[in-house]
Amino acid sequence: MTDPDDAADQLAALRADNVRLRRLLDEAGMPDSLRHGVRNTMAMLRTIMHRSAESAEEIDTYVAHLDGRLGAIARVHAITDAFGEASLHTLVSDELMVHLVREGERATIAGPPVRLRPKAAQVLAMALHELTSNGIEHGSLALPQGRVTVAWQIRPSEPEPILALMWNETGGREVARPTRRGFGTTVIEDVLAYELEARSALNYELDGLHCSLLIPFTDQVGRMVITEAWRDAGDGRD
């Protein structure tokens, strides 16, 4: 268990870093568009800090979960291109790899090349982090034989096509719906709906958690980039 004094010091350092970042942001001569994007990220980080505190029962649990959630947002910024877009495939594989769940071993990842806009990438990164953490702590990924398949497709629909993303765990143990609604469920059921107008379903099956996300694939969410390599391979990689 984390020493209470150490945990308090970590939280104080996080808050101090946030204050310094806000001051630097105000003083820096950056474009308004970039300033707006960074402020949006900071707002999301503050939300994560507060909601993590609400759902944690002990300070060491809070610090661990907060660190993981902030790491998920940081990884989005590490993989974005000059336009702020991020590969959905990389977003998924990086989150799993942080937990040593390697593609081709315990993970199967498949889908067309999708580039996500900044807000969509951040929100989906949060959802993928919660799914992965839950799988490691309570689901099939807690067992050596457990596996997960993450697959997506673009479905024709009106007025916009739908980005359908499926998270299916297998080879694990039966999972039951939690008795208390935690931060992860809030992200998947509420935050995705509010930010991306997504419809979500969480199904607790005999061999692990199955989650489906249906997201209107508007220009504000992302775009599909069909490359010759993807078309020739036909394996769904970005």
Secondary structure, DSSP 8 states (H G I E B T S, - for coil): ---HHHHHHHHHHHHHHHHHHHHHHHHS---HHHHHHHHHHHHHHHHHHHHHHHH-SSHHHHHHHHHHHHHHHHHHHHH--TTS-EEHHHHHHHHHHHTT--BTTTEEEE---EEE-HHHHHHHHHHHHHHHHHHHHTSGGGSTT-EEEEEEEEE--SSS-EEEEEEEEESS------SS--HHHHIIIIIHHHHH--EEEEEEETTEEEEEEEEE--TTTEEE---HHHHHH-S---
